[in-house]
Amino acid sequence: MTHPEAGLPEQILQTASNLFVNEGYHGLSMREIASALGVSKAALYYHFKDKEERFLAILELYLEDINATLDRILAQPVTCRAQIELFAEYVLTQPAQQRATIRLAMQESIHLSPEARRAFPWS
């Protein structure tokens, strides 16, 4: 079911992220995402052209979060060792859903198009 306070694209990404983690990229259909959101498949396609685009958007959000965290850590007037410790703490204290997202990216990137795999260096 959708949440009125969040926009549909954000709701799609959050729901799809949860489903990708539980079902895997290959095992998840557009119909399942639409059903979980309580919207039509057409509504999904209006915001994202396909499952791969949705998956890549989820990965991009995750990478943006990591980059923002790195920027905050690097801006602190502490030693390199302290910066590394802060980043390690960030990674190790992430919620399970975030850790699952990066694991999913590594495991499921085989199902992405060659162009999409080139966009993400861990694949």
C-alpha positions as CSV (number, residue, x, y, z in Angstrom):
1,M,0.0,0.0,0.0
2,T,1.3,3.5,-0.8
3,H,2.1,6.2,1.6
4,P,0.5,9.6,0.7
5,E,3.3,11.6,2.3
6,A,5.9,10.2,-0.1
7,G,5.9,10.6,-3.9
8,L,5.1,7.5,-6.0
9,P,8.7,7.2,-7.4
10,E,10.1,7.1,-3.9
11,Q,7.5,4.6,-2.8
12,I,8.3,2.4,-5.9
13,L,12.0,2.4,-5.1
14,Q,11.5,1.6,-1.4
15,T,9.1,-1.2,-2.2
16,A,11.1,-2.5,-5.0
17,S,14.3,-2.5,-2.9
18,N,12.6,-4.6,-0.2
19,L,11.3,-7.0,-2.8
20,F,14.6,-7.2,-4.7
21,V,16.3,-8.1,-1.4
22,N,13.7,-10.8,-0.6
23,E,13.1,-12.2,-4.1
24,G,16.3,-11.3,-6.0
25,Y,16.5,-9.4,-9.3
26,H,15.6,-12.3,-11.6
27,G,12.8,-13.6,-9.3
28,L,10.9,-10.4,-9.1
29,S,8.2,-9.4,-11.6
30,M,6.7,-6.0,-12.3
31,R,3.3,-7.4,-11.4
32,E,4.6,-8.2,-7.9
33,I,6.0,-4.7,-7.4
34,A,2.7,-3.2,-8.6
35,S,0.7,-5.5,-6.4
36,A,2.8,-4.7,-3.3
37,L,2.2,-0.9,-4.0
38,G,-1.4,-1.3,-4.8
39,V,-0.9,0.4,-8.2
40,S,-1.1,-0.7,-11.8
41,K,1.9,-1.9,-13.8
42,A,1.3,1.2,-16.0
43,A,1.9,3.4,-13.1
44,L,5.3,1.7,-12.6
45,Y,6.2,2.1,-16.2
46,Y,5.3,5.8,-16.1
47,H,8.1,6.4,-13.6
48,F,10.6,3.8,-14.7
49,K,10.9,2.2,-18.1
50,D,11.7,-1.3,-16.8
51,K,12.9,-3.4,-13.9
52,E,16.5,-2.8,-14.7
53,E,16.0,1.0,-14.5
54,R,14.3,0.6,-11.1
55,F,17.1,-1.6,-9.8
56,L,19.8,0.8,-11.0
57,A,17.9,3.7,-9.4
58,I,18.0,1.8,-6.1
59,L,21.7,1.2,-6.4
60,E,22.4,4.8,-7.3
61,L,20.5,6.0,-4.2
62,Y,22.7,3.7,-2.1
63,L,25.9,5.0,-3.8
64,E,24.8,8.6,-3.3
65,D,24.3,7.9,0.4
66,I,27.8,6.4,0.6
67,N,29.3,9.3,-1.2
68,A,27.6,11.8,1.0
69,T,28.9,10.0,4.1
70,L,32.4,9.9,2.7
71,D,32.3,13.6,2.0
72,R,31.2,14.3,5.6
73,I,33.9,12.1,7.0
74,L,36.6,13.5,4.8
75,A,35.6,17.1,5.8
76,Q,36.2,16.4,9.4
77,P,39.5,17.7,10.8
78,V,40.8,14.3,12.0
79,T,43.6,11.9,11.1
80,C,43.3,9.5,8.2
81,R,43.1,6.7,10.6
82,A,40.1,8.3,12.4
83,Q,38.4,8.8,9.0
84,I,38.9,5.2,8.2
85,E,37.5,4.2,11.6
86,L,34.5,6.5,11.0
87,F,33.8,5.0,7.6
88,A,34.2,1.4,9.0
89,E,31.7,2.3,11.8
90,Y,29.3,3.7,9.2
91,V,29.5,0.5,7.1
92,L,29.2,-1.8,10.1
93,T,26.3,0.0,11.7
94,Q,24.1,0.2,8.5
95,P,20.7,-1.2,8.8
96,A,20.3,-4.7,7.5
97,Q,18.3,-3.5,4.5
98,Q,21.2,-1.3,3.3
99,R,23.7,-4.1,3.7
100,A,21.4,-6.3,1.8
101,T,21.2,-3.8,-1.0
102,I,24.9,-3.9,-1.7
103,R,25.0,-7.7,-1.4
104,L,22.1,-7.8,-3.8
105,A,24.0,-5.6,-6.3
106,M,27.0,-7.9,-6.2
107,Q,25.0,-11.1,-6.6
108,E,22.4,-10.0,-9.1
109,S,24.5,-7.7,-11.4
110,I,24.8,-10.7,-13.8
111,H,21.2,-10.1,-14.8
112,L,21.8,-6.6,-15.9
113,S,22.6,-5.4,-19.4
114,P,26.2,-5.0,-20.3
115,E,25.8,-1.2,-20.4
116,A,24.3,-1.3,-16.9
117,R,27.1,-3.5,-15.6
118,R,29.7,-1.2,-16.9
119,A,28.1,1.7,-15.0
120,F,28.6,-0.1,-11.7
121,P,32.2,-1.3,-11.2
122,W,31.5,-4.0,-8.6
123,S,29.8,-6.2,-11.2
